Amino acid sequence: MKWTSALAIYLLFLALSAFFVLPFHGRKAADDDTPLVKGQDHGAPATFRPARILLQMTIVATIGFAIYYAAYVNGWVNPDVLAGRA
């Protein structure tokens, strides 16, 4: 596998990891005792920590890519199996 292909696949894992990480974040501002700013949605998070979210996304993406790469290198899944020819 070329390094550019590996990078593209890792970036896909990074983007998809947002769907696994983001649902676990967010105490709602309405649940917190802090006053809401005019126009703020009640479901908006009380605090937003993008660095922490990116770190967790990176960890999830790295683990997922490592599993994918191990399967690719060891030939656990090949195109013939996926296409139903084997």
N, CA, C and O atoms as a GROMACS GRO file, in nm:
protein
  344
    1MET      N    1   0.084  -0.116   0.000
    1MET     CA    2   0.000   0.000   0.000
    1MET      C    3   0.089   0.124   0.000
    1MET      O    4   0.184   0.133   0.078
    2LYS      N    5   0.058   0.217  -0.088
    2LYS     CA    6   0.134   0.341  -0.092
    2LYS      C    7   0.102   0.426   0.031
    2LYS      O    8  -0.005   0.414   0.090
    3TRP      N    9   0.198   0.511   0.067
    3TRP     CA   10   0.176   0.594   0.186
    3TRP      C   11   0.064   0.694   0.164
    3TRP      O   12  -0.003   0.733   0.260
    4THR      N   13   0.042   0.736   0.041
    4THR     CA   14  -0.067   0.829   0.015
    4THR      C   15  -0.203   0.761   0.033
    4THR      O   16  -0.298   0.822   0.081
    5SER      N   17  -0.211   0.634  -0.005
    5SER     CA   18  -0.335   0.560   0.016
    5SER      C   19  -0.359   0.539   0.165
    5SER      O   20  -0.472   0.553   0.213
    6ALA      N   21  -0.254   0.505   0.237
    6ALA     CA   22  -0.267   0.487   0.382
    6ALA      C   23  -0.310   0.617   0.449
    6ALA      O   24  -0.393   0.615   0.540
    7LEU      N   25  -0.254   0.729   0.406
    7LEU     CA   26  -0.292   0.859   0.463
    7LEU      C   27  -0.439   0.890   0.434
    7LEU      O   28  -0.511   0.937   0.522
    8ALA      N   29  -0.483   0.865   0.312
    8ALA     CA   30  -0.623   0.891   0.276
    8ALA      C   31  -0.717   0.805   0.358
    8ALA      O   32  -0.821   0.853   0.404
    9ILE      N   33  -0.683   0.679   0.378
    9ILE     CA   34  -0.768   0.589   0.456
    9ILE      C   35  -0.767   0.631   0.603
    9ILE      O   36  -0.870   0.625   0.669
   10TYR      N   37  -0.651   0.674   0.654
   10TYR     CA   38  -0.645   0.721   0.792
   10TYR      C   39  -0.732   0.846   0.811
   10TYR      O   40  -0.800   0.860   0.912
   11LEU      N   41  -0.729   0.936   0.714
   11LEU     CA   42  -0.812   1.056   0.724
   11LEU      C   43  -0.961   1.021   0.721
   11LEU      O   44  -1.042   1.087   0.786
   12LEU      N   45  -0.997   0.918   0.646
   12LEU     CA   46  -1.135   0.871   0.648
   12LEU      C   47  -1.172   0.816   0.786
   12LEU      O   48  -1.281   0.843   0.837
   13PHE      N   49  -1.082   0.740   0.844
   13PHE     CA   50  -1.106   0.690   0.980
   13PHE      C   51  -1.117   0.807   1.078
   13PHE      O   52  -1.199   0.803   1.170
   14LEU      N   53  -1.036   0.910   1.059
   14LEU     CA   54  -1.041   1.026   1.148
   14LEU      C   55  -1.175   1.098   1.136
   14LEU      O   56  -1.234   1.138   1.236
   15ALA      N   57  -1.223   1.114   1.015
   15ALA     CA   58  -1.352   1.181   0.995
   15ALA      C   59  -1.466   1.097   1.053
   15ALA      O   60  -1.557   1.151   1.115
   16LEU      N   61  -1.462   0.966   1.032
   16LEU     CA   62  -1.568   0.880   1.083
   16LEU      C   63  -1.565   0.866   1.235
   16LEU      O   64  -1.668   0.838   1.297
   17SER      N   65  -1.448   0.885   1.294
   17SER     CA   66  -1.439   0.874   1.440
   17SER      C   67  -1.516   0.984   1.511
   17SER      O   68  -1.550   0.970   1.628
   18ALA      N   69  -1.544   1.094   1.442
   18ALA     CA   70  -1.624   1.201   1.502
   18ALA      C   71  -1.762   1.149   1.540
   18ALA      O   72  -1.817   1.190   1.642
   19PHE      N   73  -1.818   1.058   1.460
   19PHE     CA   74  -1.950   1.004   1.489
   19PHE      C   75  -1.949   0.913   1.611
   19PHE      O   76  -2.053   0.890   1.673
   20PHE      N   77  -1.832   0.860   1.647
   20PHE     CA   78  -1.822   0.777   1.766
   20PHE      C   79  -1.790   0.858   1.890
   20PHE      O   80  -1.829   0.821   2.000
   21VAL      N   81  -1.718   0.969   1.874
   21VAL     CA   82  -1.671   1.047   1.988
   21VAL      C   83  -1.772   1.154   2.031
   21VAL      O   84  -1.798   1.169   2.150
   22LEU      N   85  -1.827   1.227   1.938
   22LEU     CA   86  -1.910   1.342   1.971
   22LEU      C   87  -2.035   1.310   2.054
   22LEU      O   88  -2.072   1.391   2.138
   23PRO      N   89  -2.103   1.198   2.035
   23PRO     CA   90  -2.221   1.173   2.118
   23PRO      C   91  -2.192   1.160   2.267
   23PRO      O   92  -2.283   1.175   2.349
   24PHE      N   93  -2.067   1.135   2.303
   24PHE     CA   94  -2.034   1.121   2.445
   24PHE      C   95  -1.997   1.254   2.510
   24PHE      O   96  -1.967   1.258   2.629
   25HIS      N   97  -1.999   1.361   2.434
   25HIS     CA   98  -1.964   1.492   2.487
   25HIS      C   99  -2.087   1.576   2.499
   25HIS      O  100  -2.179   1.568   2.417
   26GLY      N  101  -2.089   1.655   2.598
   26GLY     CA  102  -2.189   1.757   2.604
   26GLY      C  103  -2.289   1.746   2.716
   26GLY      O  104  -2.391   1.679   2.704
   27ARG      N  105  -2.257   1.812   2.824
   27ARG     CA  106  -2.363   1.844   2.918
   27ARG      C  107  -2.434   1.962   2.855
   27ARG      O  108  -2.371   2.057   2.809
   28LYS      N  109  -2.562   1.956   2.854
   28LYS     CA  110  -2.638   2.064   2.793
   28LYS      C  111  -2.628   2.189   2.879
   28LYS      O  112  -2.616   2.180   3.001
   29ALA      N  113  -2.634   2.304   2.814
   29ALA     CA  114  -2.630   2.430   2.886
   29ALA      C  115  -2.752   2.444   2.976
   29ALA      O  116  -2.744   2.506   3.082
   30ALA      N  117  -2.864   2.386   2.936
   30ALA     CA  118  -2.985   2.392   3.018
   30ALA      C  119  -2.969   2.310   3.146
   30ALA      O  120  -3.030   2.342   3.248
   31ASP      N  121  -2.888   2.204   3.142
   31ASP     CA  122  -2.865   2.122   3.261
   31ASP      C  123  -2.770   2.189   3.358
   31ASP      O  124  -2.775   2.163   3.478
   32ASP      N  125  -2.684   2.274   3.308
   32ASP     CA  126  -2.587   2.344   3.390
   32ASP      C  127  -2.655   2.466   3.454
   32ASP      O  128  -2.759   2.512   3.406
   33ASP      N  129  -2.597   2.517   3.560
   33ASP     CA  130  -2.656   2.633   3.628
   33ASP      C  131  -2.609   2.765   3.569
   33ASP      O  132  -2.645   2.870   3.620
   34THR      N  133  -2.530   2.762   3.464
   34THR     CA  134  -2.483   2.886   3.403
   34THR      C  135  -2.596   2.949   3.323
   34THR      O  136  -2.673   2.878   3.259
   35PRO      N  137  -2.605   3.080   3.325
   35PRO     CA  138  -2.712   3.145   3.249
   35PRO      C  139  -2.687   3.135   3.098
   35PRO      O  140  -2.572   3.136   3.053
   36LEU      N  141  -2.793   3.125   3.023
   36LEU     CA  142  -2.782   3.115   2.878
   36LEU      C  143  -2.762   3.254   2.818
   36LEU      O  144  -2.816   3.353   2.867
   37VAL      N  145  -2.683   3.258   2.713
   37VAL     CA  146  -2.662   3.381   2.638
   37VAL      C  147  -2.784   3.400   2.548
   37VAL      O  148  -2.844   3.303   2.503
   38LYS      N  149  -2.820   3.524   2.522
   38LYS     CA  150  -2.937   3.550   2.438
   38LYS      C  151  -2.918   3.484   2.301
   38LYS      O  152  -2.818   3.508   2.233
   39GLY      N  153  -3.014   3.401   2.262
   39GLY     CA  154  -3.007   3.332   2.135
   39GLY      C  155  -2.944   3.194   2.143
   39GLY      O  156  -2.942   3.121   2.043
   40GLN      N  157  -2.891   3.155   2.259
   40GLN     CA  158  -2.827   3.024   2.274
   40GLN      C  159  -2.932   2.915   2.285
   40GLN      O  160  -3.031   2.930   2.356
   41ASP      N  161  -2.910   2.807   2.215
   41ASP     CA  162  -3.001   2.693   2.220
   41ASP      C  163  -2.986   2.621   2.353
   41ASP      O  164  -2.876   2.612   2.407
   42HIS      N  165  -3.098   2.570   2.405
   42HIS     CA  166  -3.093   2.498   2.533
   42HIS      C  167  -3.017   2.367   2.523
   42HIS      O  168  -2.969   2.316   2.624
   43GLY      N  169  -3.007   2.312   2.403
   43GLY     CA  170  -2.936   2.186   2.384
   43GLY      C  171  -2.788   2.202   2.352
   43GLY      O  172  -2.717   2.104   2.334
   44ALA      N  173  -2.742   2.327   2.343
   44ALA     CA  174  -2.601   2.352   2.312
   44ALA      C  175  -2.514   2.309   2.430
   44ALA      O  176  -2.557   2.319   2.545
   45PRO      N  177  -2.392   2.261   2.402
   45PRO     CA  178  -2.306   2.219   2.513
   45PRO      C  179  -2.266   2.337   2.603
   45PRO      O  180  -2.247   2.449   2.556
   46ALA      N  181  -2.255   2.308   2.732
   46ALA     CA  182  -2.218   2.412   2.827
   46ALA      C  183  -2.074   2.454   2.808
   46ALA      O  184  -2.041   2.573   2.813
   47THR      N  185  -1.986   2.358   2.784
   47THR     CA  186  -1.846   2.387   2.756
   47THR      C  187  -1.805   2.308   2.633
   47THR      O  188  -1.850   2.195   2.613
   48PHE      N  189  -1.721   2.368   2.552
   48PHE     CA  190  -1.674   2.303   2.430
   48PHE      C  191  -1.523   2.295   2.436
   48PHE      O  192  -1.456   2.398   2.445
   49ARG      N  193  -1.469   2.175   2.431
   49ARG     CA  194  -1.324   2.152   2.439
   49ARG      C  195  -1.278   2.083   2.311
   49ARG      O  196  -1.271   1.960   2.307
   50PRO      N  197  -1.245   2.161   2.208
   50PRO     CA  198  -1.208   2.099   2.080
   50PRO      C  199  -1.079   2.019   2.086
   50PRO      O  200  -1.067   1.918   2.016
   51ALA      N  201  -0.982   2.060   2.168
   51ALA     CA  202  -0.856   1.986   2.176
   51ALA      C  203  -0.879   1.845   2.232
   51ALA      O  204  -0.821   1.748   2.185
   52ARG      N  205  -0.963   1.837   2.334
   52ARG     CA  206  -0.993   1.707   2.394
   52ARG      C  207  -1.068   1.617   2.295
   52ARG      O  208  -1.040   1.497   2.287
   53ILE      N  209  -1.161   1.675   2.222
   53ILE     CA  210  -1.237   1.598   2.123
   53ILE      C  211  -1.145   1.549   2.012
   53ILE      O  212  -1.154   1.433   1.970
   54LEU      N  213  -1.056   1.635   1.963
   54LEU     CA  214  -0.962   1.594   1.858
   54LEU      C  215  -0.867   1.485   1.906
   54LEU      O  216  -0.834   1.394   1.830
   55LEU      N  217  -0.823   1.495   2.031
   55LEU     CA  218  -0.736   1.390   2.087
   55LEU      C  219  -0.809   1.256   2.091
   55LEU      O  220  -0.753   1.154   2.052
   56GLN      N  221  -0.933   1.257   2.138
   56GLN     CA  222  -1.009   1.132   2.144
   56GLN      C  223  -1.039   1.079   2.005
   56GLN      O  224  -1.036   0.958   1.983
   57MET      N  225  -1.069   1.168   1.910
   57MET     CA  226  -1.090   1.124   1.772
   57MET      C  227  -0.965   1.061   1.714
   57MET      O  228  -0.973   0.960   1.644
   58THR      N  229  -0.849   1.119   1.743
   58THR     CA  230  -0.722   1.066   1.693
   58THR      C  231  -0.695   0.927   1.751
   58THR      O  232  -0.648   0.838   1.679
   59ILE      N  233  -0.724   0.909   1.878
   59ILE     CA  234  -0.703   0.778   1.941
   59ILE      C  235  -0.794   0.673   1.877
   59ILE      O  236  -0.749   0.564   1.844
   60VAL      N  237  -0.922   0.706   1.860
   60VAL     CA  238  -1.017   0.612   1.800
   60VAL      C  239  -0.977   0.581   1.656
   60VAL      O  240  -0.981   0.465   1.614
   61ALA      N  241  -0.938   0.683   1.579
   61ALA     CA  242  -0.899   0.663   1.439
   61ALA      C  243  -0.772   0.579   1.429
   61ALA      O  244  -0.762   0.495   1.340
   62THR      N  245  -0.677   0.600   1.517
   62THR     CA  246  -0.552   0.524   1.513
   62THR      C  247  -0.578   0.377   1.544
   62THR      O  248  -0.521   0.289   1.480
   63ILE      N  249  -0.662   0.351   1.642
   63ILE     CA  250  -0.694   0.211   1.675
   63ILE      C  251  -0.766   0.145   1.558
   63ILE      O  252  -0.734   0.032   1.521
   64GLY      N  253  -0.862   0.215   1.500
   64GLY     CA  254  -0.936   0.159   1.387
   64GLY      C  255  -0.846   0.136   1.267
   64GLY      O  256  -0.857   0.032   1.201
   65PHE      N  257  -0.758   0.231   1.237
   65PHE     CA  258  -0.667   0.214   1.124
   65PHE      C  259  -0.568   0.101   1.150
   65PHE      O  260  -0.533   0.028   1.057
   66ALA      N  261  -0.521   0.086   1.273
   66ALA     CA  262  -0.428  -0.023   1.305
   66ALA      C  263  -0.493  -0.159   1.281
   66ALA      O  264  -0.429  -0.250   1.228
   67ILE      N  265  -0.618  -0.172   1.320
   67ILE     CA  266  -0.690  -0.298   1.295
   67ILE      C  267  -0.707  -0.320   1.145
   67ILE      O  268  -0.686  -0.431   1.096
   68TYR      N  269  -0.745  -0.215   1.074
   68TYR     CA  270  -0.761  -0.225   0.928
   68TYR      C  271  -0.628  -0.264   0.862
   68TYR      O  272  -0.625  -0.353   0.776
   69TYR      N  273  -0.519  -0.198   0.901
   69TYR     CA  274  -0.390  -0.223   0.838
   69TYR      C  275  -0.340  -0.365   0.868
   69TYR      O  276  -0.282  -0.431   0.782
   70ALA      N  277  -0.364  -0.410   0.990
   70ALA     CA  278  -0.324  -0.548   1.024
   70ALA      C  279  -0.402  -0.648   0.939
   70ALA      O  280  -0.345  -0.746   0.893
   71ALA      N  281  -0.530  -0.623   0.918
   71ALA     CA  282  -0.609  -0.712   0.833
   71ALA      C  283  -0.562  -0.706   0.688
   71ALA      O  284  -0.561  -0.808   0.619
   72TYR      N  285  -0.522  -0.588   0.642
   72TYR     CA  286  -0.474  -0.572   0.504
   72TYR      C  287  -0.341  -0.645   0.484
   72TYR      O  288  -0.324  -0.718   0.386
   73VAL      N  289  -0.248  -0.625   0.575
   73VAL     CA  290  -0.114  -0.684   0.561
   73VAL      C  291  -0.120  -0.836   0.573
   73VAL      O  292  -0.052  -0.907   0.498
   74ASN      N  293  -0.200  -0.887   0.665
   74ASN     CA  294  -0.207  -1.031   0.687
   74ASN      C  295  -0.301  -1.102   0.591
   74ASN      O  296  -0.309  -1.225   0.592
   75GLY      N  297  -0.372  -1.028   0.508
   75GLY     CA  298  -0.460  -1.088   0.409
   75GLY      C  299  -0.583  -1.154   0.467
   75GLY      O  300  -0.636  -1.249   0.408
   76TRP      N  301  -0.630  -1.106   0.582
   76TRP     CA  302  -0.748  -1.165   0.644
   76TRP      C  303  -0.872  -1.144   0.559
   76TRP      O  304  -0.962  -1.228   0.556
   77VAL      N  305  -0.877  -1.031   0.490
   77VAL     CA  306  -0.988  -1.002   0.401
   77VAL      C  307  -0.929  -0.956   0.269
   77VAL      O  308  -0.846  -0.865   0.265
   78ASN      N  309  -0.972  -1.019   0.161
   78ASN     CA  310  -0.923  -0.977   0.030
   78ASN      C  311  -1.042  -0.943  -0.060
   78ASN      O  312  -1.156  -0.974  -0.025
   79PRO      N  313  -1.019  -0.881  -0.173
   79PRO     CA  314  -1.129  -0.839  -0.260
   79PRO      C  315  -1.216  -0.955  -0.308
   79PRO      O  316  -1.336  -0.937  -0.328
   80ASP      N  317  -1.158  -1.073  -0.326
   80ASP     CA  318  -1.238  -1.188  -0.371
   80ASP      C  319  -1.341  -1.228  -0.267
   80ASP      O  320  -1.455  -1.261  -0.301
   81VAL      N  321  -1.302  -1.224  -0.140
   81VAL     CA  322  -1.396  -1.258  -0.034
   81VAL      C  323  -1.508  -1.155  -0.028
   81VAL      O  324  -1.625  -1.190  -0.012
   82LEU      N  325  -1.472  -1.029  -0.039
   82LEU     CA  326  -1.572  -0.923  -0.032
   82LEU      C  327  -1.669  -0.927  -0.149
   82LEU      O  328  -1.786  -0.894  -0.133
   83ALA      N  329  -1.622  -0.968  -0.265
   83ALA     CA  330  -1.706  -0.974  -0.384
   83ALA      C  331  -1.786  -1.106  -0.391
   83ALA      O  332  -1.873  -1.121  -0.477
   84GLY      N  333  -1.757  -1.199  -0.303
   84GLY     CA  334  -1.832  -1.326  -0.300
   84GLY      C  335  -1.780  -1.427  -0.400
   84GLY      O  336  -1.850  -1.523  -0.432
   85ARG      N  337  -1.659  -1.408  -0.452
   85ARG     CA  338  -1.604  -1.501  -0.552
   85ARG      C  339  -1.525  -1.614  -0.488
   85ARG      O  340  -1.492  -1.711  -0.557
   86ALA      N  341  -1.494  -1.604  -0.362
   86ALA     CA  342  -1.413  -1.708  -0.300
   86ALA      C  343  -1.491  -1.788  -0.200
   86ALA      O  344  -1.437  -1.880  -0.138
   0.00000   0.00000   0.00000
